[in-house]
Amino acid sequence: MEQAQTVEQKAPDIYTHNAAKDKNARDLIDGALKPYGARITNDGRIQKGNKEPSGIYVTSSKGRIRFRYENGSLAMSGPLEAKTVKDFVEKYWFWAPVKGRAK
């Protein structure tokens, strides 16, 4: 019998520093994504609203945050700060904060 595939997937092995597994990194990233109506999934991807999670995985290590494509190549990296997340979503996806969302 075929099993239904869930939206949450197992992150590829290269993502040993999944930011979703680090509470401090997860809180920082979720806080930075909240004004955009987005969050980080348990497998470390960015998801906006009820849409399918993106193909971007977020990893963190040694005070750095990295946004990586599913194939492992680097999309962007920077210091583990809310500004890095903000800069990424605004420059990569051209997102703007959703009106009425907490900043």
C-alpha positions in Angstrom: 0.0 0.0 0.0 1.4 3.4 -0.9 1.9 5.8 1.9 0.9 9.5 1.5 3.8 11.8 1.5 3.7 14.5 4.1 4.7 18.1 3.6 7.5 17.7 6.2 10.4 15.8 4.6 13.6 14.5 6.0 16.3 17.1 5.3 19.2 15.9 3.1 22.2 14.6 5.1 24.2 17.7 4.3 21.9 19.7 6.6 23.4 18.4 9.9 23.0 21.9 11.3 19.3 22.2 10.6 18.3 25.6 12.2 14.9 24.2 13.1 16.6 21.8 15.6 18.4 24.6 17.4 15.9 26.4 19.7 17.8 29.7 19.7 18.2 29.8 15.9 14.6 28.7 15.4 13.2 31.4 17.7 15.3 34.0 15.9 14.3 32.9 12.4 10.6 32.4 13.3 10.6 35.9 14.9 12.2 37.4 11.8 9.7 35.5 9.4 6.6 36.4 11.4 6.1 39.8 9.9 6.0 38.1 6.4 3.4 35.5 7.4 6.1 32.8 7.2 7.8 30.3 9.5 10.5 27.7 9.5 9.3 24.1 9.2 10.6 21.2 11.3 12.8 20.1 8.4 14.4 23.5 8.2 12.6 25.0 5.2 10.8 28.3 4.9 7.1 28.2 4.5 4.8 31.2 3.8 1.2 30.8 5.0 -0.4 27.5 4.0 1.7 27.2 0.8 4.0 24.3 0.0 7.4 24.8 1.9 10.1 26.4 -0.2 13.1 24.5 -1.6 15.3 26.6 0.6 16.8 25.0 3.7 18.0 27.1 6.6 21.1 25.9 8.5 23.0 27.6 11.3 26.5 26.9 12.7 29.2 28.9 14.5 27.1 32.1 14.6 26.2 32.0 10.9 23.0 31.4 9.1 23.0 29.8 5.7 20.2 29.5 3.1 20.8 26.5 0.9 19.0 25.1 -2.2 17.8 21.5 -2.0 20.9 20.4 -4.0 23.2 21.9 -1.3 24.4 25.0 -3.1 24.5 28.2 -1.1 21.9 30.9 -1.8 23.0 33.3 0.9 24.8 33.4 4.3 25.3 35.9 7.0 25.5 36.5 10.7 22.8 34.7 12.8 20.7 37.8 13.1 17.1 38.7 12.3 18.4 41.3 9.7 20.0 38.4 7.7 16.6 36.6 7.5 14.9 39.9 6.6 17.5 40.7 3.9 17.2 37.2 2.4 13.4 37.1 2.1 13.2 40.7 0.8 16.0 40.3 -1.8 15.4 36.7 -2.9 11.6 36.6 -3.0 10.9 40.3 -2.9 8.6 39.8 0.2 7.3 42.8 2.1 5.9 42.6 5.7 2.2 41.7 5.7 0.1 44.6 7.0 -1.3 43.9 10.4 1.5 41.4 11.4 3.7 42.1 14.4 7.2 43.3 13.7 
